[in-house]
Amino acid sequence: MKVQQSSSFEDLYQYEDSYRDSIATVDEEGKRIWIYPKKPSGRMHNWRILVTVILLALFFVGPFIQIDGRPFLLINIFERKFILFGAAFWPQDFYLLAITAITFFVFIILFTVSFGRIWCGWACPQTLFMEMVFRKIEYWIEGDAAKQRKLAKSTWTGKKLWKKGLKQFIFIAISLLISHTVLAYLLGLQESIAIVKQGPAENYSGFLGLMAFTGIFYWVFAYFREQACTVVCPYGRLQGVLLVRDSIVVAYDWIRGEPRGRIKKGEDLEGKGDCVDCKLCVHVCPTGIDIRNGTQLECVNCTACIDACDQVMEKVGKPKGLIRYSSYNAIKDGISKVFTTRMVAYSVVLLALFTLLSFLIVSRTDIQGSAHRAPGTRYQKTEDGQYMNVFNIQVLNKTFDPMKVDVELISPEIATLEQVGGREIEVEGGERFEGVFLIKFPAGTMQPGKNPIEIGFYSGGELLDKVTTSFMGPMPGQM
C-alpha cells in the first residue's frame, strides 16, 4: 500500500509497510533469505578498506608484540591470568577488569548516542571479516551478486564444483588463521606454538580447542553471516534505547528525495524528489534493507548505500549526499546538535569511570598483602606475661618476577611480630605465600578488646602495601 504524500515525516516515506513485520533476511514462512549484496565501491568504501587493513594488521600482529618479554595483551581465562599493556592482572584485580569493561561499554553507549552504529560498520570484527575479507574472496571467485545468484541456481558442474570448493577451502584456511590468533591471545604465543608443534595425539585439549574455534568462525562467516548482527548481537537491538533524534547515523534525506520516481528523457522534473528509485542502495546492502525506510535494526552503518547513491546522483547530475551521515533532526530542521543532554550525562559518567580506573591502576602495587586472625583462636597469655594473637598472613606477588618480601609491624611500636618458622619469604611471580605469624603485646600496654594494628609489606626496603587489622585482647575484668 502506497502512502499519500503529506507534510508529516512518516508520510513522506513511500514504501511497502511490510518491512516492519519481520527482518529483511526472513520470508513470510520464516525461512532464511540468502543475501547477495552487490559489490560496493566508492569513497567511503575505500576509507573502510584502509581502516580494515590497520585494524586487522593490529589483530594479527598483536600476539607478537611484547613488553619486557611479556605479551602486550593476554586474556588467559583458563589460568585466570590477564595482561594488558604488558602489566599483569590476577583474579584479585578482577575489580579493575570489571571497571575497565564498564568503562568500555559506557564509551560504546556514548559513541552510539552520538554517532549511531559506526562501531558496527567500521570496527566490529564480525563486519570487518565478513564484508572486507570473506565477502571479497566471494566476489573474487564467484563474481558480483548476479553471477553468484546464477551460480547458486545452476546445476552442479565441474566449474561450479571448483569455484565452490576453492571458496570453502580458503574460508577454512582463514578460519584456521583466526582461531590460531585467538588462541595466542588466550594462552600466549609460546604456548600456542607448542600446541601446534605437539600435534593432536600429544595435546587433545589444545587440538580440540583449535578445531572448535575454527568450526565456529567458519560457520559464522560461511553460513550464519549477517544473522550474527541481526539475530544474535544485542547491540543492534539496543539502538531503540540508545539512539536519539540527534544521533548521527546513515540516513536517507526524505525531504530532498521524496516523492521518488524514475527519470524519463524529456520529462518535467518539477515537483519530483532527487531519488530516482534505482534501488541500488538496497542491492548493495549486506543485510538486505531499504535505507529509505529509515533507521532499522538490521542497519550496521556500513556506508555501502552512501557510495551507491552518490554514484547515481553524479550520473544524473544531482548533488551527492541524498544518503549520508546525518541525524533525524538535522534532516528535518536543518539543525545539527553536537551535544545533547543525554550525551553530556554519558560523558560525565565516562569521565568519572576513566578517572577512577586511572587512579586505581596508578595506585596498584606489585605486592598485595592480607592478614587475618586464625579462625577459632582467642588471645593467649605467654609465660613472660605478654598477650599474643595468631595471624594468617598472605602475600601475593602480582609481577612475573620472584620477589623477597619482609613483613613488619608498623604500629603500634610497642607490639612485636614474628613468623612461625622464621624463614625468608620469597614469592615467585604470580604466586602466593601463606604463613603463620605471632603478634605480641606486653601486659598493660593495650586497650581491652580490639586494638588496631597496621602491618607493612616491604621489598628492597620499599613499602609496597599495608593492611590494617585488629589485635584481640582480654575484655575488662579479664586483664
Secondary structure, 3 states (H helix, E strand, C coil): CCCCCCCCHHHHCCCCHHHHCCCCCECCCCCECCCCCCCCCCHHHHHHHHHHHHHHHHHHHHHHCEECCEECEEEECCCCEEEECCEEECHHHHHHHHHHHHHHHHHHHHHHHHHCCHHHHHCCHHHHHHHHHHHHHHHHHHCCHHHHHHHHHCCCCHHHHHHHHHHHHHHHHHHHHHHHHHHHHHHCHHHHHHHHHHCCCCCHHHHHHHHHHHHHHHHHHHHHCCHHHHHHCHHHHCHHHHCCCCCCEEEECHHHHCCCCCCCCCCCCCCCCCCCCCCHHHHCCCCCCCHHHCCCCCCCCCCHHHHHHHHHHHHCCCCCCCEEEECHHHHHHCCCCCCCHHHHHHHHHHHHHHHHHHHHHHHCCCEEEEEEECCCCCCEECCCCCEEEEEEEEEEECCCCCEEEEEEEEECCCCEEEECCCCCEEECCCCEEEEEEEEEECCCCCCCCEEEEEEEEEECCEEEEEEEEEEECCCCCCC
